[in-house]
Amino acid sequence: MTATIESARDAAPEISSFEKARILAQALPFMQRYTDETVVIKYGGHAMGEEHIAALFAQDVAMLKQAGVRPVVVHGGGPQIGAMLNRLGIQTRFDGGLRVTDKQTVEVVEMVLAGSINKQIVTEINKAGGRAVGLSGKDGSLIVARKLKRTMTDPDSNIERILDLGFVGEPERVTPDILLKLCDSDIIPVVAPIGVSREGITYNINADTAAGAVASALHAKRLLMLTDVPGVLGADGELITELSRAEARRLLDCGVISGGMIPKIETCMGAIEAGVEAVVVLDGRVEHAVLLELFTEHGVGTLIS
């Protein structure tokens, strides 16, 4: 991975000392805007699987901490979970288009999310000069979860039934004490979206949902949702740079926002209602996407406020 970064650096055009100073001076007002503010970053998708982009993401997070920001990373890992289930020969069952997580599957999910992926992210941030610590929603009862309930209406009979998705949960309560203590220090928390019920049952939680709940509990200034698209696209296919909650709701109702973007935007609006100042949906595959969003005038995604 180091060789990859070095090659990219060698290939990049040389920037003069004057130009570097000018860039830093231009970024200063934006750095001051976020000093001592909490920024929650949902990290996942293809950006996690590309070594070069993952290394740049780690640099961004380490720099945020150095600049006085309080970053908290919440990560996913769907592709990696699917790959591990295939390697172990564990069959995946779907009901109503949603993955059913049985006891055997949730053990693999926890192993991958709280184990290998979490520690890879922590290692990259530490290599970039930060001090990251990995934890899951089970640590310090950070995320108390309950079983997720979903209903489905049969198109023929119009009868509604409850889907049993097994050990899939949603946040019931987030206790941010442990995150606040880490943020008050020089440590960067990296959170795997695994929750535990009051009865001690382990639940897999959607990473977007977990990030929204964590950002709400911390009253974050920003929640950055790193995705695989530039942001929210309008009916003409062009990027919408800024949306109000009312405008986002209108785009949902008329079907402009569709597919996998629907739950993301609903999570964004829920976080804002719960006290997050603004949420940004942006493309995590863009180099230094986090710094471009926070420390430049116009950002690189869709701001919902």
N, C-alpha and C positions, 0 to 999 in steps of 0.2 A: 504493500500500500504506500510506503514511504517513497518507493521508486516512482509510483504513479504521480504522486504530488510533486516530486522533484521535476519530473518530465514536463508536467503542466506548467510549472513555474519557469522552467527554461524556455518553453515555447511562448510564454506570455511576453508582450512588448515591454521593454524597459521603461519605467516611469521615472522622471527626473525628481530630484529632491524637492524642487519648487512645486511640482505638480502634486506630490504627496502631501506637502504642507497645505496646499490650497484645498485638497479634498478633505483633510482633517478639519480645517477651519470651517468649511461649509457644513460638515457633519455635526459640529459642536452644538448648535442650537437644538438639534434633535436629540443629541445625547443628554443635554440638560433637561429636556422634556421628560425623559424616562428615568432620570436619576432617582434611586430609591423606590421606583415603581415596580410592581410585579407584572411579569409577562409570562403567560402560560403558552407553551408551544406544543401543539399536537403533531407528532412526528410519525410518519408511516409511508406506505405506498412504495413506489419504485425508487424513490430517493434513498430509502433505507438499504436497498440492494445494490446500489452503485457505489463502489468504493471511493471514487474521487469525490462525488457529491456528498457522501456521508462524512468524509474528512473535512470538507468545507463547512458542512453544517456544524460539526464539532468546534471548528475554529470560531464560527459565528457565536455560538453559545458561550464559549470561553471569553470572547471579547465583550459580550454583553455584561458579564459579571465584572470584568475589569473596568468597564465604563460606568459602573455603579448601578446597573439594572439588576433586578432580582428574578432571574429566569428559572422556570420550572418546566421540565420536559415530561410529557405524557406520551408514551409510544404505543403503537400497534404492532402487528406482525402476522396478519392473515396469511400471506403467501408462505411464510416460513412454517406456520402451523400446518398448513395443507401439505407442504413437502414432507414434514416429519411424520404426519399421519400416513402418508403413502409409503414412506420408508419402513414404518412399523407394520404395514399391512392392515391398518385399522380403517374399516369402511365408514364413510360419511353418509349419514341419512338426512334427507331434507323433508320438511313438511311445510306446504304452502310456500315453497321457494326459500325457506329459512333453514339454516343448518341446525340440526338437533345435536346438542352436546351431552353425551351420556357420561357416566362416571369415568370410564376409561379415557374418553376424549378430553375431559376437563383436566385430568392429570397431565396429559401431554401438553395441553394449552398452558398450564401453569409452568411446566418445565421449560417450555420454549420462551414464553414471555418474561417470566420472572428470572429465568436462568440465562440461557445463551444470548438472547437479544438484548436484554437489559444490561448485561455485563459488557457486551460489545460496544454499546453506546457510551457507557461509563468509561470504558478504556479509551475510546476515541477522544472524548472530551478531556480526559486526563493527559493524553498525548499532546493535545493542542494547548496545554498550559493551564487548564482549569482544574478544579477539585470537585469531581462528581461523585455522588453516592447513589447507588441503586436501591430501590425498595419497591414493594408492591402495595396495593391497597389493603393488604392484610396486616402490614406492619403498623403498629401503633393504632390499630383499628381506624386507619386512614379513611378507607371507603367501606362503610357498612352497607351491604347489598341485600336486595330482596329478589326473589324469583321474577323474571320478566314474563309478563302475560301479554299474549297477542291473540287476537281473534281473526277469524277468516269466514267470509260468507260464501257458501256454496252457490255457484252461478246458476245451477239448475233449480235447486229447491229453495234458494234464497234463505236457507237456514244458517244461522251464525253458530260457529263452534270455536271453542278455545283451543289454541295450539299449545302443546306441551313441548317446549324446546329444551327440556332437561335443565342442565346447570348453566343456563344463560341468565344473567342478572342485570339489574340496573341499580344505580346508587340510591340508597334510601337516605343516607346521611354521610357527609364528609366532615371528618374531624381534622382541621388543618394544623393543629398545634405542632406536630412534628415537622411539617413543611415550613411553618413560620420560624421555628428555631433554626432550621438549616439555612433558610434564606437570610436570616439575621447574621449568619456566619459567612465564611468564604466558600461554603459548599453549595453545589448545584444539585438539586434533587432530580432524579430520573425515575419516573413512576411507571410500573407495569400495571395495566388495567385489570387486575384480579381483585375481587372483593370477597368479603366474608359476611355471612348473615349473623344475626344475633345468636343463632343456634350453632354457629361454627361451621356452616356449610360454605364451601368454596364456589364462587361463581365467576364465570368469564363475562367481562363487560366490554361492550363496544368502545373502542378507544376514543372516538369522537365524543360519545356520551360521557365517558370518564373525564376527559379533558374539560368539557363544559362544566361538569359538576365541581371539579377542582378549582377552575377559574372563578366560578361563582362563590365558592366558599372563601377564596382568598381576596375577593373583590378586586380582581386583577384589572389593570389599566388596559391591557390588551390580551386577547386570546387569538393566537395565530393558528389557523387550521391549514397545515401543509397538505396539499392534495396532488393529483396528477393532471390537473387542468389549470389554466391561467387564473381562474376565478369564476365568478358568475357571469354567464354569457346571456346577452339579450336575444330577442327573437331573430335579430339579424346576424347572430353568431359573433358579434363583437363584445369585447370585455366591458362590463359595467364596473366603473372604478369606485362608485359609492352608492350605497342604498340606505334608505331609512327602513325601520321595521315595517312601516305601513307599505312601502314600495315592495319590499321582499315578500310580504304576505300577498300582495296583488299578483306578483309574478308566480307565486305558488298556486294561487287560485285559478289563474288562466292557463297554467300548464307550461309556461316558459321555463320555469325551474322544474326539472323532472328527473326521474330515475334516482341514481344514488346521491344526487345533490340535494334531494328533498330532506332526508334526515339530517344532513349536515347543516342546512339552513335553519331547520327547526331547532337544532341544538344551539346554533348561533343566537337565534332570537330568544330562546329560553335563558341563555347566559346573560344577555343584555337585560332582560327583565329581572334577573336575580342580582344585578349590581355590577356586571362587567361593563366598563365604559364603552368599548367597541370590540368588534371581532373582525378579523381579516381572513378571507379565503384566498390562498395564493398557491402558486405552483412550486412545490418543494424541489423540483428537478432543476430549477434555475440556480446557477451558482451564486452563493451568498444571498439567497432569497431573504433570509431573516434580516440581515443588515440593510439590504436595499429597501425593505419595507419600513423599518423603524427609523433609519438614519438618512433617508432622502425625502425630498419634498413631496413627491407624488406616490411613492410606494410602488408595488408591483402587482397587487391583487385587487380584490373587491372589499372595500371597507363597509361594514354594516354597523350603524350606530343609532 
